Structure formats: C-alpha cells, structure tokens
Amino acid sequence: MKYDFAVFGATGMQGKIASKDLLANGYSVLLCGRDKRRIEDLLKKHRGKTGFEHIDAENIELMTRVLKKHKIDIVVNCIEGDWNLNVLAACVKAGANCLDLDTNLDKTKKQFAMDKLFKRKNIISITGCGSVPGVGNVMLRYAAPKFDSFHTIDCGYDWKSNMKKFVVPFSILTIIEEFTNPAAVVKHGRMIKIDPMGSVTLCYPKGIGKQKCFNDDHQETYTFYHYYKDKGLKNIKCFAGFPKHSYDRIKMLIELGLGSKESINFKGMEIRPVDFLTQVLKRIKIPKGYAEKETLWVHIHGKKDGKNKVIKMECLIHTLKGWEEDYTNIDTGMPISIMAQMIKKGIIKEKGAFSPEGVVPPEPFFEELRKRCMHVYENGKMIN
C-alpha cells in the first residue's frame, strides 16, 4: 500500500504525536519503528489508514527497501538525532523528502553540505522541525524583514508544570546532551564552545516567570548565522530552561553516571547506561491532573531607520484536552507534522538542504499553530 507519509520513530513519543496529527488531518501514515506494541492503539483506531514496518536506523538498506516498497515520498524522521545521516542516506536512495527534529550542530553542517545532492535528486531535507529548533526559526523568519540590520539573537525554551513531580519532558538522551555537551555560542562573529552548567542565568519568559536557564548546544547558532550573517548578525545564544524539581533530578541522574553513552558489561552484555535509563523512564506514570506550560522564544536586537529596535517573539503552549499524555511535547511533534503537510500541499516547493527559517513561510505555519492552540506573540501582542 502507498502511504502519504512514513513516520520513522513512530513508536517513540514525538513520532507518535506527529503520526496522530497527520492522521487527524486525514492522511495515511506508515508507522515505522522497533516496538509495534507501543502503537497498537493507533493501528487499531486507524485501520485502513495506517500500517507498520519494523526498521533499524543502523540498517540503511532496510530503510530504503521499506520506502521503495510503499512508494513513500515524504519521511517524517523522529528517530534520535544520532541516526539522521543514516535516514537521509536511505531517503536519497529512495528519492524521498525528509524532515527531522535534530538539534545537533555538527550533523546540521553535514546535512547542509548535502544541498547539491538533494537538488540533483529533486528532494528536500529540512532539519530541526520541532519547537526549538523549529517554531523559533520560523518566528525569526517572520521578524527578520522588520529590521535593517540586527546584531544579536537570543533564543530558547522554558517550561513548568503544575506539580513538582518528575515527568520526562522529552527525549532523555537529548536532555542529557543539553546539560553536558559543550554549548556553541556565537560571540563577535566567532563560534566558541562553553560549559552549559557554567552559563546558568535567569530568564523571564512570558507565561512562565523567573526561572534558571543555561546555554545549550543547538543548531540555531549555525543556521541563524548561515541565513542572516549579511544582516550584521554577530552574537547568538540558545537557552534551555527547566523548573527546579526537574532540573535537580536530571542533574542527579547525570552525576550518578546514568546518562553515560560509554558501554558497561552487565552479565556478558554491553549496555549503555543512557539506553537503560531511557527504557526505565518510559515506565514512569503521568500523575493524574498533571499539566505543563511552555514558552518558545526568540529575541532579536538590531536597528530600523537608524534607531535601536528589539522584537521579542514568543509562542505559548499548554497541555491540550485529548493530548494529556503528551503534555507540551505537542510543540515538537506537531510542527514537524505541519511542515510535512506543507510539502505535501505544495506550499513548500524548494529542493535542497534547509532549516525552517530558510524555507517555511511564517503566516500559514502560524495559522496551523493556532488551530492547535499554540499562540504566537510579537512584543506581547498575539499575531495568530
């Protein structure tokens, strides 16, 4: 059977959200992953509109065969970013367009370097299509024309919950990387790396209030500069903000060594502690009544008509009725679904390698966010 989309990593949190959003909008979806049991509910509820294929991100040939078998032309890749380049290799072989959620700066550079290949194959790759990167990039694309020049961009996310209970906010592997990987910042036009835990400061995002945040290693420091260096851009920082109860528990897990990617031998088996931790945390039950709020933000500092100008773009998200089990993770799984649908509808027509600020039109994207109760603000005024 031919499907409108294939979702890789459909058995994970973000893949399941993206799949549900595509199905809610009337599309057929091939659900691809490793653990079919985790999506049996979707397969039963949407019988005739869904199918399942087992894939292994290490096996490029297997992924290629699956794509060709079902004549897939758009892949929504929600597998951990470690495997983006493998998925892209399969998409190139199968002639399929690809969107992903990656935040990794080094992999983004490699994907951008494949631009000519994608153009030659007549396909598009859009990397970083979630919240930040993702929504934040499109907010920057919206605000950029309102400046003659801008020199500084700060961007990030902050969230809080109504209970001081530890619930994994998103991929624990990604979270641990944000806490531990040296963070890239652009300072005076030069990219440098800093210790994220040495950069802790206070942020005051709309809807969240005062909260600790820190620099994390996100691809925006590369993509913002790539697209807007000619605007005079010299300084870029990306921030992550967690409520204290979550921040403290994540720090504890890291200090105990459970976030390590270095394998240990357990009863003759090689196991990475972070993979064990990931599986254990999947068992955490969400407390009844648990809800979250999150703010995605981009602050741009520059000039217009010779005067200093600042634009603060913010997108506010909260737990939605009917999506309680996903809390504010909808702001990652839904945007990649929206962008994939924009390719399907021909709203995005370009071919090559991009991140969202290079190719996603803001107004129709914001309109789709509004339909999902995600509201965008410009200097405190709602614009969608």
NULOLUM-471568 format. One record per residue (C-alpha): x, y, z; residue number from 1. Coordinates in pm, 1 decimal, always signed. Layout:
<recs>
        xx        yy        zz  num
         X         Y         Z  NUM
...
</recs>
This chain:
<recs>
        xx        yy        zz  num
      +0.0      +0.0      +0.0    1
    +113.6    +354.4     -75.3    2
    +100.1    +599.1    +216.7    3
    +102.3    +980.8    +225.9    4
    +380.0    +981.3    +486.9    5
    +619.2    +747.5    +662.6    6
    +699.3    +837.4   +1023.6    7
   +1031.9    +694.4   +1137.5    8
   +1049.8    +652.5   +1513.9    9
    +668.8    +633.9   +1525.8   10
    +686.1    +418.1   +1838.5   11
    +856.6    +697.6   +2033.9   12
    +695.5    +999.2   +2198.5   13
    +745.9   +1256.4   +1921.5   14
    +686.1   +1008.9   +1641.9   15
    +354.2    +910.6   +1793.0   16
    +247.9   +1276.1   +1829.6   17
    +343.4   +1353.7   +1468.1   18
    +160.3   +1041.4   +1348.8   19
    -157.4   +1130.3   +1540.6   20
    -150.9   +1482.7   +1398.8   21
    -109.8   +1358.8   +1040.8   22
    -392.6   +1109.8   +1088.7   23
    -615.1   +1378.1   +1245.3   24
    -569.2   +1578.7    +926.1   25
    -689.6   +1295.1    +706.3   26
    -362.3   +1147.3    +581.1   27
    -247.5    +787.0    +566.5   28
     +66.5    +706.4    +762.9   29
    +316.2    +421.0    +756.0   30
    +431.6    +382.9   +1115.4   31
    +794.4    +269.6   +1131.7   32
    +989.0    +172.6   +1440.5   33
   +1108.2    -110.0   +1661.6   34
    +835.0    -175.4   +1917.8   35
    +498.3    -228.8   +1747.5   36
    +329.4    -284.8   +2084.6   37
    +361.3     +85.0   +2169.5   38
    +137.9    +191.6   +1877.6   39
    -115.7     -90.3   +1863.8   40
    -380.5    +164.7   +1965.2   41
    -310.4    +378.5   +1657.4   42
    -304.1     +79.6   +1425.3   43
    -642.8     -40.0   +1556.5   44
    -807.8    +302.0   +1569.8   45
    -693.9    +397.9   +1220.0   46
    -718.8     +60.9   +1045.6   47
    -702.5    +117.9    +669.3   48
    -510.3    +446.0    +710.5   49
    -204.8    +301.8    +885.8   50
     +44.7     +21.1    +852.0   51
    +357.1     -83.8   +1036.8   52
    +708.9    -170.7    +924.6   53
    +994.9    -267.0   +1151.3   54
   +1305.7     -59.3   +1079.1   55
   +1652.4     -32.3   +1226.6   56
   +1822.7    +305.1   +1191.4   57
   +2157.7    +128.6   +1162.0   58
   +2035.6     -56.5    +852.8   59
   +2022.1    +186.9    +559.8   60
   +1930.3     -82.2    +309.1   61
   +1633.8    -197.4    +517.9   62
   +1500.0    +158.9    +546.3   63
   +1547.3    +208.7    +172.6   64
   +1353.6    -109.6     +91.9   65
   +1065.1      -2.4    +316.2   66
   +1043.8    +339.3    +147.7   67
   +1052.6    +193.0    -202.5   68
    +804.8     -82.8    -117.6   69
    +541.0    +171.0     -11.7   70
    +639.3    +443.3    -261.9   71
    +696.0    +694.7     +16.1   72
    +782.7   +1048.2     -93.3   73
    +786.1   +1224.2    +247.6   74
    +960.1   +1088.8    +557.8   75
    +894.0   +1244.2    +898.4   76
   +1202.3   +1137.5   +1093.5   77
   +1151.3   +1134.5   +1469.9   78
   +1434.6    +891.1   +1548.3   79
   +1705.6   +1018.3   +1784.7   80
   +1939.0   +1260.3   +1607.0   81
   +2230.4   +1014.4   +1624.1   82
   +2081.8    +844.9   +1315.6   83
   +1977.7   +1140.4   +1097.7   84
   +2250.2   +1086.9    +840.6   85
   +2157.3    +719.1    +801.3   86
   +1793.0    +811.6    +746.7   87
   +1895.3   +1075.3    +493.3   88
   +2106.5    +820.1    +308.3   89
   +1800.6    +594.5    +279.2   90
   +1584.6    +885.4    +161.9   91
   +1836.6    +977.3    -107.4   92
   +1838.4    +617.8    -234.8   93
   +1457.3    +603.3    -231.1   94
   +1403.3    +956.3    -367.5   95
   +1205.8   +1067.1     -62.0   96
   +1186.7   +1410.5    +100.3   97
   +1288.3   +1416.4    +467.8   98
   +1218.5   +1628.1    +774.1   99
   +1379.2   +1571.4   +1114.9  100
   +1384.4   +1706.0   +1470.9  101
   +1760.1   +1721.8   +1518.7  102
   +1926.5   +1989.6   +1730.4  103
   +2285.1   +1877.2   +1670.7  104
   +2503.2   +2147.7   +1521.6  105
   +2768.7   +1921.3   +1369.3  106
   +2515.0   +1698.8   +1195.1  107
   +2334.8   +2007.0   +1064.5  108
   +2655.3   +2122.6    +897.4  109
   +2687.0   +1782.9    +728.6  110
   +2326.2   +1797.6    +611.7  111
   +2369.6   +2147.6    +469.1  112
   +2678.9   +2023.0    +284.5  113
   +2449.6   +1777.8    +100.0  114
   +2246.2   +2060.4     -57.5  115
   +2366.0   +1997.5    -414.8  116
   +2297.1   +1625.7    -380.9  117
   +1939.1   +1688.3    -267.0  118
   +1882.8   +1935.4    -550.6  119
   +2017.7   +1681.3    -800.0  120
   +1785.4   +1414.7    -655.2  121
   +1495.9   +1665.3    -661.4  122
   +1420.8   +1623.7    -290.6  123
   +1419.3   +1848.0     +15.0  124
   +1571.7   +1796.9    +358.6  125
   +1455.5   +2022.5    +642.4  126
   +1638.5   +1971.3    +970.8  127
   +1527.5   +2095.8   +1312.6  128
   +1149.5   +2099.6   +1257.5  129
   +1023.4   +2080.5   +1616.5  130
    +994.0   +2351.8   +1882.0  131
   +1346.4   +2494.6   +1917.6  132
   +1478.7   +2442.0   +1662.4  133
   +1162.9   +2465.6   +1456.3  134
    +896.9   +2711.4   +1571.3  135
   +1169.0   +2952.2   +1687.8  136
   +1332.1   +2950.8   +1344.4  137
   +1005.4   +3040.7   +1172.1  138
    +945.8   +3320.4   +1425.8  139
   +1286.8   +3461.0   +1330.2  140
   +1199.7   +3442.3    +959.3  141
    +883.3   +3640.5   +1038.7  142
   +1065.6   +3912.7   +1234.7  143
   +1382.2   +3948.8   +1023.3  144
   +1234.2   +4172.1    +746.4  145
   +1130.2   +4426.7   +1012.8  146
   +1496.8   +4519.1   +1067.4  147
   +1751.3   +4695.3    +851.4  148
   +2013.6   +4505.7   +1048.2  149
   +2039.4   +4301.3   +1366.2  150
   +2344.5   +4211.7   +1570.4  151
   +2219.7   +3980.3   +1849.1  152
   +1973.8   +3692.3   +1876.4  153
   +1891.3   +3501.1   +2193.2  154
   +1651.6   +3208.4   +2167.7  155
   +1533.7   +2923.9   +2384.4  156
   +1257.8   +2741.1   +2563.8  157
   +1131.4   +2738.4   +2921.8  158
    +866.7   +2519.5   +3074.4  159
    +698.8   +2446.5   +3407.0  160
    +443.2   +2200.4   +3541.6  161
    +153.5   +2231.9   +3784.3  162
    +304.8   +1958.4   +4003.3  163
    +653.2   +1915.7   +4142.1  164
    +670.3   +1563.2   +4003.8  165
    +943.5   +1438.2   +3771.6  166
    +798.2   +1353.6   +3432.3  167
   +1041.3   +1315.7   +3142.1  168
    +974.9   +1633.7   +2939.5  169
   +1113.1   +1489.6   +2613.4  170
   +1391.6   +1256.3   +2496.8  171
   +1614.3   +1195.1   +2799.4  172
   +1911.7   +1142.2   +2565.0  173
   +1859.3   +1489.0   +2414.6  174
   +1812.0   +1641.0   +2760.5  175
   +2134.2   +1490.8   +2893.8  176
   +2321.5   +1617.0   +2587.2  177
   +2185.8   +1966.9   +2652.8  178
   +2309.5   +1952.6   +3012.2  179
   +2651.3   +1806.9   +2933.1  180
   +2767.0   +1882.4   +2576.9  181
   +2977.2   +2198.6   +2536.6  182
   +2737.8   +2467.8   +2412.4  183
   +2815.3   +2659.5   +2093.9  184
   +2762.5   +3035.3   +2109.0  185
   +2848.6   +3298.2   +1851.3  186
   +3032.7   +3593.2   +2001.7  187
   +3151.7   +3886.8   +1787.7  188
   +3105.1   +3673.1   +1476.2  189
   +3311.3   +3381.1   +1605.5  190
   +3172.0   +3048.3   +1726.6  191
   +3309.0   +2927.3   +2059.0  192
   +3217.8   +2641.9   +2295.7  193
   +3130.4   +2692.2   +2662.0  194
   +3030.1   +2473.2   +2957.2  195
   +2648.0   +2478.8   +2975.4  196
   +2648.0   +2444.9   +3354.0  197
   +2884.4   +2741.0   +3373.9  198
   +2634.8   +2963.0   +3192.1  199
   +2334.0   +2935.0   +3426.1  200
   +2138.6   +3261.7   +3440.6  201
   +1780.8   +3382.1   +3495.4  202
   +1520.0   +3403.0   +3220.5  203
   +1177.4   +3569.4   +3236.3  204
    +968.1   +3412.6   +2956.5  205
    +603.8   +3509.5   +2907.7  206
    +370.2   +3270.4   +3085.1  207
    +649.9   +3106.2   +3286.1  208
    +807.5   +3377.2   +3501.1  209
   +1154.4   +3381.8   +3656.1  210
   +1345.0   +3060.8   +3601.7  211
   +1701.2   +2933.5   +3573.4  212
   +1820.7   +2864.9   +3220.6  213
   +2151.7   +2778.6   +3058.8  214
   +2319.5   +2779.1   +2718.9  215
   +2271.8   +2455.4   +2527.3  216
   +2426.4   +2320.7   +2210.1  217
   +2164.5   +2384.4   +1943.8  218
   +2189.2   +2409.1   +1567.1  219
   +2043.4   +2763.4   +1564.8  220
   +2387.7   +2905.9   +1637.8  221
   +2486.0   +2770.4   +1296.2  222
   +2163.9   +2811.9   +1095.5  223
   +2077.5   +3164.2   +1216.8  224
   +2426.2   +3279.3   +1119.8  225
   +2409.5   +3089.3    +789.7  226
   +2094.7   +3271.2    +679.3  227
   +2139.5   +3612.5    +842.8  228
   +2509.6   +3696.8    +868.3  229
   +2456.2   +3952.0    +588.5  230
   +2211.6   +4132.0    +820.9  231
   +2503.9   +4207.2   +1052.1  232
   +2443.5   +3921.0   +1294.0  233
   +2737.4   +3879.9   +1535.1  234
   +2604.2   +3723.5   +1856.3  235
   +2382.7   +3416.9   +1906.0  236
   +2295.5   +3219.6   +2218.7  237
   +2048.2   +2936.6   +2272.8  238
   +1898.6   +2865.1   +2615.6  239
   +1716.2   +2580.8   +2788.7  240
   +1505.3   +2639.7   +3099.5  241
   +1373.6   +2373.7   +3338.4  242
   +1167.7   +2401.0   +3658.4  243
   +1381.3   +2340.8   +3967.4  244
   +1238.3   +1998.6   +4055.9  245
   +1311.3   +1864.7   +3706.9  246
   +1648.2   +2040.3   +3678.9  247
   +1767.8   +1890.4   +4008.7  248
   +1663.7   +1534.2   +3921.5  249
   +1827.1   +1544.2   +3578.9  250
   +2148.3   +1672.8   +3735.1  251
   +2134.6   +1386.6   +3986.9  252
   +2090.1   +1122.0   +3713.8  253
   +2389.2   +1263.5   +3527.3  254
   +2603.4   +1275.8   +3842.9  255
   +2517.8    +909.1   +3912.4  256
   +2652.5    +816.4   +3567.7  257
   +2316.3    +708.7   +3425.7  258
   +2347.1    +948.5   +3134.1  259
   +2671.1    +795.1   +3005.9  260
   +2699.3    +669.9   +2646.8  261
   +3003.0    +461.7   +2741.4  262
   +2908.4     +91.7   +2744.9  263
   +2940.5    -122.3   +3056.5  264
   +2941.0    -500.5   +3073.2  265
   +2642.3    -648.1   +3254.4  266
   +2620.5   -1027.8   +3268.4  267
   +2806.8   -1057.3   +2940.6  268
   +2606.5    -788.5   +2762.8  269
   +2732.5    -444.5   +2658.2  270
   +2484.2    -181.8   +2776.4  271
   +2498.2    +197.3   +2758.1  272
   +2366.2    +343.0   +3084.9  273
   +2170.7    +610.5   +2894.3  274
   +1986.1    +342.4   +2693.6  275
   +1896.3    +158.7   +3016.1  276
   +1781.6    +488.8   +3169.3  277
   +1565.9    +563.6   +2866.0  278
   +1379.1    +235.6   +2898.7  279
   +1334.6    +272.1   +3276.2  280
   +1193.5    +624.0   +3243.0  281
    +936.5    +505.6   +2988.6  282
    +769.8    +327.9   +3281.2  283
    +702.2    +648.4   +3472.7  284
    +329.8    +705.9   +3503.4  285
    +198.4   +1056.0   +3446.7  286
     +22.9   +1177.3   +3765.9  287
    -350.0   +1238.5   +3734.8  288
    -414.5   +1605.8   +3660.6  289
     -55.1   +1671.7   +3554.0  290
     -21.9   +1962.8   +3309.2  291
    +253.7   +2178.9   +3164.4  292
    +312.2   +2519.7   +3012.4  293
    +598.1   +2602.0   +2778.4  294
    +725.1   +2915.4   +2608.3  295
    +941.6   +2913.2   +2297.2  296
   +1114.0   +3246.9   +2246.4  297
   +1340.9   +3442.8   +2013.3  298
   +1469.3   +3792.1   +2099.7  299
   +1622.9   +3996.5   +1815.8  300
   +1824.3   +4314.4   +1874.4  301
   +1907.1   +4546.3   +1586.2  302
   +1823.7   +4869.2   +1403.0  303
   +1547.8   +5008.4   +1184.7  304
   +1570.5   +5352.6   +1019.1  305
   +1877.2   +5430.4   +1228.9  306
   +1703.4   +5356.7   +1560.4  307
   +1759.9   +5069.4   +1800.2  308
   +1490.0   +4805.8   +1773.6  309
   +1406.3   +4491.0   +1971.2  310
   +1148.6   +4229.6   +1875.8  311
   +1054.9   +3958.0   +2123.5  312
    +881.0   +3665.1   +1955.2  313
    +715.9   +3407.1   +2180.9  314
    +498.7   +3100.8   +2129.2  315
    +295.5   +2978.1   +2426.9  316
    +189.0   +2615.6   +2461.7  317
      -8.2   +2426.8   +2725.9  318
    -135.5   +2073.3   +2775.0  319
    -433.7   +2019.1   +2544.7  320
    -753.5   +1831.4   +2615.2  321
    -729.0   +1494.9   +2445.0  322
    -348.8   +1515.8   +2434.8  323
    -285.5   +1495.1   +2810.3  324
     -40.8   +1205.5   +2780.8  325
    +178.9   +1421.3   +2555.0  326
    +167.2   +1740.1   +2771.2  327
    +366.4   +2018.4   +2596.3  328
    +560.6   +1778.0   +2375.2  329
    +296.4   +1859.3   +2116.2  330
    +507.6   +2167.3   +2035.0  331
    +769.3   +1936.0   +1883.3  332
    +566.7   +1656.7   +1724.6  333
    +300.2   +1885.1   +1574.8  334
    +526.9   +2141.1   +1399.9  335
    +712.9   +1869.6   +1207.5  336
    +374.1   +1732.6   +1102.0  337
    +265.3   +2079.8    +985.7  338
    +583.7   +2131.0    +782.6  339
    +548.9   +1786.3    +624.2  340
    +192.0   +1869.8    +525.0  341
    +315.5   +2197.7    +372.1  342
    +545.2   +1996.0    +144.2  343
    +258.9   +1760.9     +56.4  344
     +31.8   +2055.1     -29.8  345
    +299.0   +2226.3    -241.3  346
    +327.3   +2526.2      -5.9  347
    +696.2   +2439.9     +31.1  348
    +832.4   +2365.1    -316.0  349
   +1207.5   +2425.5    -290.2  350
   +1457.6   +2141.2    -316.8  351
   +1784.7   +2115.8    -126.7  352
   +1902.1   +2131.3    +234.3  353
   +1736.9   +2376.7    +473.0  354
   +1642.9   +2453.6    +829.2  355
   +1296.9   +2606.9    +884.3  356
   +1397.4   +2975.7    +872.4  357
   +1525.4   +2922.0    +519.1  358
   +1212.3   +2773.8    +366.3  359
    +897.0   +2767.8    +585.4  360
    +651.8   +3057.4    +520.4  361
    +553.4   +3205.3    +859.7  362
    +189.4   +3309.6    +807.1  363
     +39.9   +2972.8    +702.5  364
    +259.7   +2799.1    +959.4  365
    +136.3   +3027.6   +1239.7  366
    -221.9   +2970.1   +1126.1  367
    -174.5   +2594.8   +1169.6  368
     -21.6   +2650.4   +1514.2  369
    -330.8   +2849.9   +1612.7  370
    -555.5   +2557.9   +1512.7  371
    -359.2   +2354.2   +1767.9  372
    -393.8   +2623.0   +2040.0  373
     -30.3   +2736.2   +2008.5  374
     -31.2   +3115.1   +2010.5  375
    +244.1   +3337.5   +1872.4  376
    +321.7   +3679.8   +2019.0  377
    +523.7   +3972.6   +1886.9  378
    +629.1   +4206.2   +2167.8  379
    +340.1   +4082.3   +2380.3  380
     +70.3   +4106.2   +2109.7  381
     -82.9   +3786.2   +1974.2  382
     -39.1   +3767.5   +1596.2  383
    -209.8   +3437.8   +1516.7  384
</recs>
